[in-house]
Amino acid sequence: MKELKITPIKEGTVIDHITAGNAVKVLHILKIPETTTSVVSVVINVASRIGKKDIVKIENRELDPKELNKIALIAPKATINIIRDFEVVKKSKVQLPREVFGILKCPNPTCISNAREPIESRFYVISDDPPRIRCYYCEREPEDVVDRII
């Protein structure tokens, strides 16, 4: 059987161990393809020793902390590999902080964070896996965290 392989990247980021079927959500929250003209490779439902997973490779881009927090909300077991000159120079697991700021929208339309006040959204993380969050201001818990990511 012929095996297809994804070519290695010279510089950039590989997001590995994404929960199977969630790679497209990762692309969406990273605003790909709108924010990049570089090559992006996506592998969905790859066999792994722990079941199935997705992988996203983004050439010429390293993720900022807010982006890493967004990924942790979608794929709490994801690993981030920073690639330079075709080598992994840094490998880390995503980890949600105890609070997240400005990356989620509260589901409560009357919450102060949704008003025209100069207030950034703020959520407590009450569970990492699966991710569960609670609004700091109105204490609402959104059912689908992914739908709340801005």
C-alpha positions as CSV (number, residue, x, y, z in Angstrom):
1,M,0.0,0.0,0.0
2,K,1.3,3.4,-1.0
3,E,1.6,5.9,2.0
4,L,1.2,9.6,1.5
5,K,3.3,11.9,3.6
6,I,3.1,15.6,4.5
7,T,6.3,17.4,3.7
8,P,8.3,18.8,6.6
9,I,8.2,22.5,7.2
10,K,11.4,24.6,7.5
11,E,10.0,27.2,9.9
12,G,6.7,27.5,11.7
13,T,4.4,25.6,14.1
14,V,3.0,22.1,14.2
15,I,-0.1,21.6,16.4
16,D,-0.3,17.9,17.2
17,H,-2.7,15.8,19.2
18,I,-5.7,17.9,18.3
19,T,-8.9,16.0,19.3
20,A,-10.0,14.1,16.2
21,G,-12.3,16.1,14.0
22,N,-11.3,19.5,15.5
23,A,-8.6,20.6,13.1
24,V,-11.1,22.7,11.1
25,K,-12.1,24.5,14.3
26,V,-8.4,25.2,15.0
27,L,-8.1,26.7,11.5
28,H,-11.2,28.8,12.1
29,I,-10.0,30.3,15.4
30,L,-6.6,31.1,14.0
31,K,-8.3,32.8,11.1
32,I,-6.7,30.6,8.5
33,P,-6.6,31.2,5.6
34,E,-7.4,34.9,6.1
35,T,-4.3,35.6,8.1
36,T,-1.7,33.7,6.2
37,T,-0.4,33.2,2.7
38,S,2.0,30.5,3.9
39,V,1.4,26.8,3.3
40,V,-0.9,25.1,5.9
41,S,-1.2,21.3,6.0
42,V,-4.1,19.6,7.8
43,V,-4.4,15.9,8.6
44,I,-7.6,14.7,10.0
45,N,-8.3,11.4,11.8
46,V,-4.7,10.1,11.8
47,A,-4.2,6.8,13.6
48,S,-2.3,7.3,16.9
49,R,-1.4,5.1,19.8
50,I,-4.2,6.7,21.8
51,G,-6.8,6.5,19.0
52,K,-7.3,9.1,16.4
53,K,-6.0,12.7,16.2
54,D,-5.7,15.7,13.9
55,I,-2.5,17.7,13.0
56,V,-2.1,21.2,11.7
57,K,1.2,22.5,10.2
58,I,1.6,26.2,9.7
59,E,4.6,27.5,7.8
60,N,6.3,30.7,8.8
61,R,4.1,31.4,11.9
62,E,4.5,31.0,15.6
63,L,1.4,31.3,17.8
64,D,0.9,34.0,20.5
65,P,-0.4,33.2,24.0
66,K,-4.0,34.2,23.2
67,E,-4.0,31.8,20.2
68,L,-2.6,29.0,22.4
69,N,-5.4,29.6,25.0
70,K,-8.0,29.3,22.2
71,I,-6.4,26.0,21.0
72,A,-6.5,24.7,24.6
73,L,-10.2,25.4,24.7
74,I,-10.7,23.2,21.6
75,A,-8.0,20.6,22.1
76,P,-6.9,20.4,25.7
77,K,-4.4,17.7,24.9
78,A,-2.7,19.4,22.0
79,T,1.0,19.8,21.7
80,I,2.8,22.8,20.1
81,N,6.0,22.2,18.2
82,I,8.1,25.2,17.1
83,I,10.1,24.3,14.0
84,R,13.3,26.1,12.9
85,D,15.5,24.9,10.1
86,F,13.4,21.7,9.8
87,E,14.1,20.8,13.5
88,V,11.8,20.9,16.6
89,V,13.4,23.5,18.8
90,K,10.6,23.7,21.3
91,K,7.8,21.4,22.3
92,S,5.1,22.1,24.8
93,K,1.5,21.1,25.7
94,V,-1.2,23.7,25.7
95,Q,-2.4,24.6,29.1
96,L,-5.4,26.8,30.0
97,P,-4.7,29.4,32.6
98,R,-7.2,29.6,35.5
99,E,-8.7,32.7,33.9
100,V,-9.0,33.7,30.2
101,F,-9.4,37.3,29.0
102,G,-10.8,38.7,25.8
103,I,-11.0,35.5,23.8
104,L,-14.6,34.4,24.6
105,K,-18.0,36.0,24.3
106,C,-20.4,35.5,27.2
107,P,-23.7,33.8,26.1
108,N,-25.7,36.2,28.3
109,P,-26.8,39.1,26.1
110,T,-27.3,41.3,29.1
111,C,-23.9,40.6,30.6
112,I,-21.8,43.7,31.1
113,S,-19.1,42.3,28.9
114,N,-21.5,42.3,26.0
115,A,-22.6,45.9,26.6
116,R,-20.9,48.9,25.0
117,E,-18.8,49.3,28.1
118,P,-15.0,49.2,27.8
119,I,-14.8,45.9,29.6
120,E,-12.9,42.9,28.3
121,S,-14.6,39.5,28.7
122,R,-13.3,37.4,31.6
123,F,-13.9,33.8,32.3
124,Y,-12.8,31.4,35.0
125,V,-11.8,27.9,33.8
126,I,-13.6,25.5,36.0
127,S,-12.6,22.3,34.2
128,D,-9.7,21.7,31.7
129,D,-10.9,18.5,30.0
130,P,-13.5,18.9,28.8
131,P,-13.1,22.6,29.0
132,R,-15.8,24.3,31.1
133,I,-15.8,28.0,31.8
134,R,-17.8,30.5,33.9
135,C,-18.3,34.2,33.2
136,Y,-16.6,36.4,35.9
137,Y,-19.3,39.0,35.6
138,C,-22.6,37.1,35.4
139,E,-21.5,33.6,36.3
140,R,-23.1,32.0,33.2
141,E,-21.5,28.8,31.9
142,P,-21.7,28.5,28.1
143,E,-22.7,25.0,26.9
144,D,-20.4,25.0,23.8
145,V,-17.1,26.7,24.6
146,V,-16.0,26.6,21.0
147,D,-18.9,28.6,19.8
148,R,-18.0,31.4,22.2
149,I,-14.4,31.9,21.0
150,I,-13.9,35.3,19.3
